Amino acid sequence: MEQQPAFETSIDIRTAAAKHGFDVAEAKLARWHREGLIPQPRQKPLGRGKGTVSLYPSGTTRQMLALCQIRARHRSLDEVGWWLWWRGFPVGDQFGLPQLQAAARQWDQHIAELRSAHAILNGDDDEQREAAFDKLERTVDRRINKPFVASIRKRISKRDFVTALRFIIDIATGNFRPNAQSQHDPDEQHRDEVIHKTILGLNPARRHRLLGLIPWLIGPIADALANLSATLGGRSFVQVIAVTEAADILRARDEWRDIGWGVVAVVRGLQKVFGGNPLGLGVLADCFERASMTDMAFMLIAWCRIRTAPWAGGCPDVVAAFRDVPRRANRVPS
């Protein structure tokens, strides 16, 4: 096996950038390492009067190419640093964990608002409840910038969208119970089940078979959602980050990233042949591909919590299965 060089010169890195269509001047390379986007080089003297050459650690070229690809879509320093960290590259200490902590604080603010909304929607003050329902109904016609919620609105009727929003509030605040409001009405139970499956895009998971196997979703959806609600609902994401060791955060990051790449590879590959929403994983694939830095931080913190839950004992098998998909497909994630 050919041994990798211990260092890469700035000339080597810039030449590789040019071959891939990126114009990276020496000054830009220097700025990037000062900003923590690529590793710091060491200076090697070339001899009396000949100056020095910058020697970067092995792997810097690969990181620089990823940086250039990311900058084509994200211009802010925080976002570029985050997505490099997300891919597992060594970056400055200001990226990664501090951005997770900022996202966690934002999540906790959202949860406080949702708790208040849940209390009003399920309270005894008819006037407040009516005002809260009116606010939810106005959301039907508003522009929604969250891919997951926007995709829900496309799949269901306007009437059911308000039910969907209440369903999301219940899960997020830890108040979701299987058929809690319709346990004595079979018709309502069936309607709730249909809405839940439609919201999450899981209907095909009940029908689609892969390689002759049984569908992967065979248990009650409501029970799984109740577990999710109990694990995540109302939790302080700030506290989740505080009690999770740094090494476990990195392991969770690598697992969730590989699950995402695997899901996208499976779904997009099958869509080319069959179209539609194969295996009921289309919603998850869309969420991964369209996620902002903050959205992905939310998902990662949630995964930090889920992966250790008692009901999630199969997580290592899920990670292993999806982790192998891009490698087998020889797919390089973008």
C-alpha positions as a LaTeX table, in Angstrom:
\begin{tabular}{lrrr}
\hline
Residue & $x$ (\AA) & $y$ (\AA) & $z$ (\AA) \\
\hline
Met1 & 0.00 & 0.00 & 0.00 \\
Glu2 & 1.30 & 3.44 & $-0.94$ \\
Gln3 & 2.26 & 5.46 & 2.11 \\
Gln4 & 0.61 & 8.85 & 2.45 \\
Pro5 & 2.96 & 11.83 & 2.84 \\
Ala6 & 3.09 & 13.30 & 6.32 \\
Phe7 & 2.71 & 16.83 & 4.95 \\
Glu8 & 1.21 & 18.61 & 1.95 \\
Thr9 & 2.65 & 21.85 & 0.63 \\
Ser10 & 0.52 & 24.88 & $-0.10$ \\
Ile11 & 1.49 & 24.49 & $-3.77$ \\
Asp12 & 0.19 & 20.90 & $-3.77$ \\
Ile13 & $-3.08$ & 22.01 & $-2.19$ \\
Arg14 & $-3.63$ & 24.92 & $-4.57$ \\
Thr15 & $-2.80$ & 22.74 & $-7.58$ \\
Ala16 & $-5.40$ & 20.19 & $-6.49$ \\
Ala17 & $-7.94$ & 22.99 & $-6.03$ \\
Ala18 & $-7.30$ & 24.25 & $-9.58$ \\
Lys19 & $-7.78$ & 20.74 & $-10.99$ \\
His20 & $-11.24$ & 20.69 & $-9.39$ \\
Gly21 & $-12.15$ & 24.14 & $-10.68$ \\
Phe22 & $-11.49$ & 26.16 & $-7.52$ \\
Asp23 & $-9.30$ & 29.25 & $-7.45$ \\
Val24 & $-7.50$ & 29.22 & $-4.10$ \\
Ala25 & $-4.89$ & 31.92 & $-3.69$ \\
Glu26 & $-2.11$ & 31.67 & $-1.10$ \\
Ala27 & $-3.70$ & 34.48 & 0.91 \\
Lys28 & $-7.06$ & 32.66 & 0.98 \\
Leu29 & $-5.40$ & 29.48 & 2.19 \\
Ala30 & $-3.69$ & 31.44 & 4.95 \\
Arg31 & $-6.98$ & 33.09 & 5.95 \\
Trp32 & $-8.73$ & 29.74 & 6.15 \\
His33 & $-6.20$ & 28.26 & 8.52 \\
Arg34 & $-6.33$ & 31.40 & 10.69 \\
Glu35 & $-10.13$ & 31.02 & 10.82 \\
Gly36 & $-9.83$ & 27.37 & 11.86 \\
Leu37 & $-11.31$ & 25.94 & 8.67 \\
Ile38 & $-8.19$ & 23.95 & 7.78 \\
Pro39 & $-5.29$ & 22.78 & 9.98 \\
Gln40 & $-2.45$ & 25.12 & 10.88 \\
Pro41 & 0.70 & 24.60 & 8.77 \\
Arg42 & 4.26 & 24.66 & 9.96 \\
Gln43 & 6.86 & 26.74 & 8.18 \\
Lys44 & 9.95 & 25.04 & 6.73 \\
Pro45 & 12.94 & 27.25 & 5.85 \\
Leu46 & 14.18 & 26.85 & 2.28 \\
Gly47 & 17.64 & 28.14 & 3.01 \\
Arg48 & 19.29 & 31.51 & 3.43 \\
Gly49 & 17.42 & 34.15 & 1.48 \\
Lys50 & 14.97 & 31.67 & $-0.05$ \\
Gly51 & 12.10 & 32.15 & 2.41 \\
Thr52 & 9.89 & 29.35 & 3.76 \\
Val53 & 7.31 & 26.87 & 2.55 \\
Ser54 & 4.03 & 26.06 & 4.34 \\
Leu55 & 3.65 & 22.39 & 5.19 \\
Tyr56 & 0.10 & 21.33 & 6.02 \\
Pro57 & $-0.82$ & 18.02 & 7.73 \\
Ser58 & $-1.72$ & 15.11 & 5.48 \\
Gly59 & $-5.41$ & 15.25 & 4.52 \\
Thr60 & $-5.56$ & 19.03 & 4.23 \\
Thr61 & $-6.17$ & 18.86 & 0.47 \\
Arg62 & $-9.25$ & 16.71 & 1.01 \\
Gln63 & $-10.50$ & 19.10 & 3.68 \\
Met64 & $-9.85$ & 22.10 & 1.43 \\
Leu65 & $-11.86$ & 20.53 & $-1.42$ \\
Ala66 & $-14.75$ & 19.85 & 0.96 \\
Leu67 & $-14.49$ & 23.45 & 2.18 \\
Cys68 & $-14.75$ & 24.77 & $-1.38$ \\
Gln69 & $-17.79$ & 22.59 & $-2.07$ \\
Ile70 & $-19.49$ & 23.76 & 1.13 \\
Arg71 & $-18.74$ & 27.43 & 0.38 \\
Ala72 & $-20.64$ & 27.08 & $-2.90$ \\
Arg73 & $-23.82$ & 26.72 & $-0.79$ \\
His74 & $-22.99$ & 28.33 & 2.55 \\
Arg75 & $-21.14$ & 31.62 & 2.83 \\
Ser76 & $-21.09$ & 32.35 & 6.56 \\
Leu77 & $-18.02$ & 31.29 & 8.53 \\
Asp78 & $-20.14$ & 29.55 & 11.17 \\
Glu79 & $-21.97$ & 27.43 & 8.61 \\
Val80 & $-18.84$ & 26.46 & 6.69 \\
Gly81 & $-17.11$ & 25.49 & 9.93 \\
Trp82 & $-20.13$ & 23.55 & 11.13 \\
Trp83 & $-20.47$ & 21.46 & 7.95 \\
Leu84 & $-16.75$ & 20.69 & 7.97 \\
Trp85 & $-17.07$ & 19.56 & 11.58 \\
Trp86 & $-20.17$ & 17.57 & 10.62 \\
Arg87 & $-18.14$ & 15.68 & 8.03 \\
Gly88 & $-15.52$ & 14.84 & 10.64 \\
Phe89 & $-12.74$ & 17.22 & 9.60 \\
Pro90 & $-10.52$ & 18.87 & 12.25 \\
Val91 & $-11.64$ & 22.47 & 12.70 \\
Gly92 & $-11.28$ & 25.24 & 15.27 \\
Asp93 & $-12.81$ & 24.91 & 18.74 \\
Gln94 & $-15.40$ & 27.58 & 17.88 \\
Phe95 & $-17.16$ & 25.13 & 15.59 \\
Gly96 & $-19.14$ & 22.04 & 16.46 \\
Leu97 & $-19.91$ & 21.96 & 20.17 \\
Pro98 & $-20.50$ & 25.74 & 20.60 \\
Gln99 & $-22.94$ & 25.64 & 17.68 \\
Leu100 & $-24.69$ & 22.62 & 19.19 \\
Gln101 & $-25.03$ & 24.52 & 22.45 \\
Ala102 & $-26.49$ & 27.54 & 20.64 \\
Ala103 & $-28.99$ & 25.31 & 18.84 \\
Ala104 & $-29.88$ & 23.63 & 22.14 \\
Arg105 & $-30.70$ & 27.01 & 23.69 \\
Gln106 & $-32.89$ & 27.84 & 20.70 \\
Trp107 & $-34.68$ & 24.49 & 20.99 \\
Asp108 & $-35.37$ & 25.04 & 24.68 \\
Gln109 & $-36.98$ & 28.39 & 23.84 \\
His110 & $-39.18$ & 26.69 & 21.23 \\
Ile111 & $-40.18$ & 23.99 & 23.71 \\
Ala112 & $-41.18$ & 26.60 & 26.30 \\
Glu113 & $-43.46$ & 28.20 & 23.69 \\
Leu114 & $-44.92$ & 24.83 & 22.69 \\
Arg115 & $-45.59$ & 23.92 & 26.33 \\
Ser116 & $-47.55$ & 27.12 & 26.69 \\
Ala117 & $-49.48$ & 26.38 & 23.47 \\
His118 & $-50.23$ & 22.82 & 24.64 \\
Ala119 & $-51.52$ & 24.08 & 27.99 \\
Ile120 & $-53.86$ & 26.54 & 26.26 \\
Leu121 & $-55.10$ & 24.07 & 23.62 \\
Asn122 & $-55.93$ & 21.54 & 26.34 \\
Gly123 & $-57.06$ & 24.03 & 28.99 \\
Asp124 & $-60.47$ & 25.09 & 30.26 \\
Asp125 & $-60.40$ & 28.69 & 29.03 \\
Asp126 & $-62.64$ & 28.53 & 25.95 \\
Glu127 & $-61.65$ & 31.99 & 24.76 \\
Gln128 & $-57.93$ & 31.23 & 24.90 \\
Arg129 & $-58.45$ & 27.84 & 23.25 \\
Glu130 & $-60.43$ & 29.40 & 20.42 \\
Ala131 & $-57.70$ & 32.00 & 19.84 \\
Ala132 & $-55.02$ & 29.29 & 19.83 \\
Phe133 & $-56.96$ & 27.20 & 17.29 \\
Asp134 & $-57.40$ & 30.28 & 15.10 \\
Lys135 & $-53.63$ & 30.83 & 15.21 \\
Leu136 & $-53.01$ & 27.22 & 14.13 \\
Glu137 & $-55.52$ & 27.53 & 11.28 \\
Arg138 & $-53.82$ & 30.67 & 9.97 \\
Thr139 & $-50.60$ & 28.65 & 9.69 \\
Val140 & $-52.22$ & 26.60 & 6.92 \\
Asp141 & $-51.80$ & 29.43 & 4.40 \\
Arg142 & $-48.49$ & 30.82 & 5.61 \\
Arg143 & $-45.07$ & 30.19 & 4.12 \\
Ile144 & $-43.26$ & 27.48 & 6.09 \\
Asn145 & $-39.47$ & 27.37 & 5.98 \\
Lys146 & $-39.06$ & 24.05 & 7.81 \\
Pro147 & $-38.86$ & 21.23 & 5.23 \\
Phe148 & $-40.47$ & 18.63 & 7.49 \\
Val149 & $-43.54$ & 20.73 & 8.33 \\
Ala150 & $-43.83$ & 22.03 & 4.75 \\
Ser151 & $-43.82$ & 18.47 & 3.42 \\
Ile152 & $-46.61$ & 17.55 & 5.84 \\
Arg153 & $-48.80$ & 20.33 & 4.50 \\
Lys154 & $-48.34$ & 19.05 & 0.96 \\
Arg155 & $-49.46$ & 15.52 & 1.87 \\
Ile156 & $-52.62$ & 16.18 & 3.86 \\
Ser157 & $-55.73$ & 18.33 & 3.68 \\
Lys158 & $-55.93$ & 21.78 & 5.23 \\
Arg159 & $-58.39$ & 20.44 & 7.79 \\
Asp160 & $-56.03$ & 17.69 & 8.87 \\
Phe161 & $-53.02$ & 20.02 & 8.94 \\
Val162 & $-54.25$ & 21.62 & 12.17 \\
Thr163 & $-54.53$ & 18.12 & 13.64 \\
Ala164 & $-50.99$ & 17.45 & 12.43 \\
Leu165 & $-49.68$ & 20.56 & 14.19 \\
Arg166 & $-51.34$ & 19.50 & 17.43 \\
Phe167 & $-49.82$ & 16.06 & 16.98 \\
Ile168 & $-46.33$ & 17.59 & 16.61 \\
Ile169 & $-46.89$ & 19.79 & 19.68 \\
Asp170 & $-47.96$ & 16.74 & 21.71 \\
Ile171 & $-44.84$ & 14.77 & 20.75 \\
Ala172 & $-42.44$ & 17.69 & 21.24 \\
Thr173 & $-43.77$ & 18.46 & 24.71 \\
Gly174 & $-43.86$ & 14.84 & 25.89 \\
Asn175 & $-47.66$ & 14.69 & 25.94 \\
Phe176 & $-48.32$ & 12.22 & 23.12 \\
Arg177 & $-50.28$ & 9.15 & 24.19 \\
Pro178 & $-51.50$ & 6.42 & 21.81 \\
Asn179 & $-55.06$ & 7.33 & 20.91 \\
Ala180 & $-55.35$ & 9.32 & 24.11 \\
Gln181 & $-58.28$ & 11.36 & 22.84 \\
Ser182 & $-60.03$ & 8.66 & 20.81 \\
Gln183 & $-59.48$ & 5.36 & 22.61 \\
His184 & $-63.21$ & 4.63 & 22.80 \\
Asp185 & $-63.98$ & 5.46 & 19.16 \\
Pro186 & $-62.67$ & 2.94 & 16.57 \\
Asp187 & $-63.32$ & 5.34 & 13.69 \\
Glu188 & $-61.32$ & 8.06 & 15.37 \\
Gln189 & $-58.53$ & 5.60 & 16.16 \\
His190 & $-58.31$ & 4.64 & 12.49 \\
Arg191 & $-58.33$ & 8.30 & 11.44 \\
Asp192 & $-55.54$ & 9.12 & 13.90 \\
Glu193 & $-53.49$ & 6.18 & 12.64 \\
Val194 & $-53.89$ & 7.31 & 9.02 \\
Ile195 & $-52.95$ & 10.89 & 9.87 \\
His196 & $-49.88$ & 9.77 & 11.84 \\
Lys197 & $-48.65$ & 7.59 & 8.98 \\
Thr198 & $-49.35$ & 10.29 & 6.42 \\
Ile199 & $-47.63$ & 12.98 & 8.45 \\
Leu200 & $-44.46$ & 10.93 & 8.67 \\
Gly201 & $-44.75$ & 9.56 & 5.14 \\
Leu202 & $-44.68$ & 6.02 & 6.51 \\
Asn203 & $-47.59$ & 4.53 & 4.56 \\
Pro204 & $-45.27$ & 2.73 & 2.07 \\
Ala205 & $-43.36$ & 1.21 & 4.98 \\
Arg206 & $-46.45$ & $-0.95$ & 5.61 \\
Arg207 & $-46.48$ & $-2.26$ & 2.03 \\
His208 & $-43.07$ & $-2.09$ & 0.36 \\
Arg209 & $-40.90$ & $-5.19$ & 0.39 \\
Leu210 & $-37.21$ & $-5.18$ & $-0.40$ \\
Leu211 & $-35.60$ & $-8.36$ & $-1.77$ \\
Gly212 & $-38.70$ & $-10.34$ & $-0.80$ \\
Leu213 & $-38.47$ & $-9.42$ & 2.88 \\
Ile214 & $-41.43$ & $-8.36$ & 4.99 \\
Pro215 & $-42.14$ & $-4.61$ & 5.34 \\
Trp216 & $-39.87$ & $-3.06$ & 7.98 \\
Leu217 & $-42.72$ & $-1.22$ & 9.75 \\
Ile218 & $-44.97$ & $-3.84$ & 11.32 \\
Gly219 & $-45.55$ & $-2.63$ & 14.87 \\
Pro220 & $-48.04$ & 0.02 & 16.09 \\
Ile221 & $-46.89$ & 3.46 & 14.98 \\
Ala222 & $-48.57$ & 5.13 & 17.94 \\
Asp223 & $-46.55$ & 3.09 & 20.44 \\
Ala224 & $-43.28$ & 4.04 & 18.73 \\
Leu225 & $-44.29$ & 7.71 & 18.72 \\
Ala226 & $-45.19$ & 7.49 & 22.41 \\
Asn227 & $-41.67$ & 6.19 & 23.13 \\
Leu228 & $-40.21$ & 9.05 & 21.09 \\
Ser229 & $-42.37$ & 11.59 & 22.91 \\
Ala230 & $-41.38$ & 10.22 & 26.32 \\
Thr231 & $-37.69$ & 10.27 & 25.40 \\
Leu232 & $-37.51$ & 13.70 & 23.75 \\
Gly233 & $-40.68$ & 15.52 & 24.65 \\
Gly234 & $-40.15$ & 18.55 & 26.81 \\
Arg235 & $-36.50$ & 17.68 & 27.36 \\
Ser236 & $-33.98$ & 20.46 & 27.76 \\
Phe237 & $-31.54$ & 20.05 & 24.90 \\
Val238 & $-29.11$ & 22.24 & 26.83 \\
Gln239 & $-29.15$ & 19.60 & 29.58 \\
Val240 & $-28.74$ & 16.76 & 27.05 \\
Ile241 & $-25.56$ & 18.39 & 25.74 \\
Ala242 & $-24.33$ & 19.13 & 29.26 \\
Val243 & $-24.55$ & 15.50 & 30.39 \\
Thr244 & $-23.22$ & 13.94 & 27.17 \\
Glu245 & $-19.47$ & 13.35 & 27.04 \\
Ala246 & $-17.61$ & 15.03 & 24.16 \\
Ala247 & $-16.51$ & 11.64 & 22.81 \\
Asp248 & $-20.13$ & 10.42 & 22.80 \\
Ile249 & $-21.22$ & 13.54 & 20.92 \\
Leu250 & $-18.64$ & 12.78 & 18.24 \\
Arg251 & $-19.76$ & 9.14 & 18.07 \\
Ala252 & $-23.39$ & 10.24 & 17.80 \\
Arg253 & $-22.45$ & 12.74 & 15.09 \\
Asp254 & $-20.73$ & 10.06 & 13.01 \\
Glu255 & $-23.64$ & 7.64 & 13.49 \\
Trp256 & $-26.36$ & 10.14 & 12.58 \\
Arg257 & $-24.37$ & 11.45 & 9.60 \\
Asp258 & $-23.87$ & 7.92 & 8.26 \\
Ile259 & $-27.52$ & 7.04 & 8.81 \\
Gly260 & $-28.46$ & 10.15 & 6.85 \\
Trp261 & $-26.13$ & 9.44 & 3.96 \\
Gly262 & $-27.32$ & 5.83 & 3.90 \\
Val263 & $-31.01$ & 6.80 & 3.89 \\
Val264 & $-30.46$ & 9.32 & 1.10 \\
Ala265 & $-28.48$ & 6.78 & $-0.96$ \\
Val266 & $-31.18$ & 4.11 & $-0.57$ \\
Val267 & $-34.12$ & 6.42 & $-1.23$ \\
Arg268 & $-32.64$ & 8.27 & $-4.21$ \\
Gly269 & $-31.40$ & 5.03 & $-5.74$ \\
Leu270 & $-34.79$ & 3.34 & $-5.47$ \\
Gln271 & $-36.61$ & 6.46 & $-6.66$ \\
Lys272 & $-34.69$ & 6.34 & $-9.93$ \\
Val273 & $-36.21$ & 2.92 & $-10.57$ \\
Phe274 & $-39.58$ & 3.00 & $-8.82$ \\
Gly275 & $-40.28$ & 6.68 & $-8.05$ \\
Gly276 & $-42.51$ & 7.68 & $-5.15$ \\
Asn277 & $-41.56$ & 7.23 & $-1.52$ \\
Pro278 & $-39.69$ & 3.90 & $-1.32$ \\
Leu279 & $-39.79$ & 2.11 & 2.03 \\
Gly280 & $-41.49$ & 5.12 & 3.60 \\
Leu281 & $-38.10$ & 6.82 & 4.07 \\
Gly282 & $-38.61$ & 9.73 & 1.67 \\
Val283 & $-39.49$ & 12.24 & 4.40 \\
Leu284 & $-36.33$ & 11.40 & 6.36 \\
Ala285 & $-34.20$ & 11.68 & 3.20 \\
Asp286 & $-35.72$ & 15.09 & 2.42 \\
Cys287 & $-35.04$ & 16.27 & 5.97 \\
Phe288 & $-31.37$ & 15.28 & 5.71 \\
Glu289 & $-30.86$ & 16.91 & 2.32 \\
Arg290 & $-32.67$ & 20.15 & 3.13 \\
Ala291 & $-31.60$ & 20.58 & 6.76 \\
Ser292 & $-30.05$ & 23.85 & 7.80 \\
Met293 & $-27.18$ & 23.95 & 10.27 \\
Thr294 & $-29.64$ & 24.47 & 13.13 \\
Asp295 & $-32.00$ & 21.74 & 11.91 \\
Met296 & $-29.14$ & 19.25 & 11.76 \\
Ala297 & $-27.97$ & 20.31 & 15.21 \\
Phe298 & $-31.49$ & 19.65 & 16.55 \\
Met299 & $-31.50$ & 16.19 & 14.96 \\
Leu300 & $-28.05$ & 15.36 & 16.31 \\
Ile301 & $-28.96$ & 16.35 & 19.88 \\
Ala302 & $-32.13$ & 14.28 & 19.59 \\
Trp303 & $-30.04$ & 11.32 & 18.39 \\
Cys304 & $-27.70$ & 11.74 & 21.39 \\
Arg305 & $-30.75$ & 11.15 & 23.56 \\
Ile306 & $-32.45$ & 8.44 & 21.47 \\
Arg307 & $-29.39$ & 6.21 & 21.01 \\
Thr308 & $-29.22$ & 5.54 & 24.76 \\
Ala309 & $-32.95$ & 5.06 & 25.37 \\
Pro310 & $-33.97$ & 1.59 & 26.70 \\
Trp311 & $-36.38$ & 1.04 & 23.78 \\
Ala312 & $-33.68$ & 1.84 & 21.19 \\
Gly313 & $-31.58$ & $-1.28$ & 21.64 \\
Gly314 & $-31.51$ & $-1.89$ & 17.89 \\
Cys315 & $-29.74$ & 1.38 & 17.12 \\
Pro316 & $-26.28$ & $-0.19$ & 16.54 \\
Asp317 & $-27.75$ & $-2.52$ & 13.91 \\
Val318 & $-29.49$ & 0.40 & 12.20 \\
Val319 & $-26.26$ & 2.40 & 12.16 \\
Ala320 & $-24.28$ & $-0.53$ & 10.77 \\
Ala321 & $-26.84$ & $-1.19$ & 8.03 \\
Phe322 & $-27.04$ & 2.38 & 6.76 \\
Arg323 & $-23.33$ & 3.05 & 7.24 \\
Asp324 & $-22.53$ & 0.38 & 4.68 \\
Val325 & $-24.89$ & 1.66 & 1.96 \\
Pro326 & $-22.82$ & 4.56 & 0.53 \\
Arg327 & $-19.68$ & 2.44 & 0.58 \\
Arg328 & $-21.36$ & $-0.34$ & $-1.38$ \\
Ala329 & $-22.81$ & 2.13 & $-3.84$ \\
Asn330 & $-19.37$ & 3.80 & $-4.11$ \\
Arg331 & $-21.15$ & 7.03 & $-3.42$ \\
Val332 & $-19.27$ & 10.13 & $-2.25$ \\
Pro333 & $-21.61$ & 12.28 & $-0.10$ \\
Ser334 & $-21.89$ & 15.91 & $-1.05$ \\
\hline
\end{tabular}
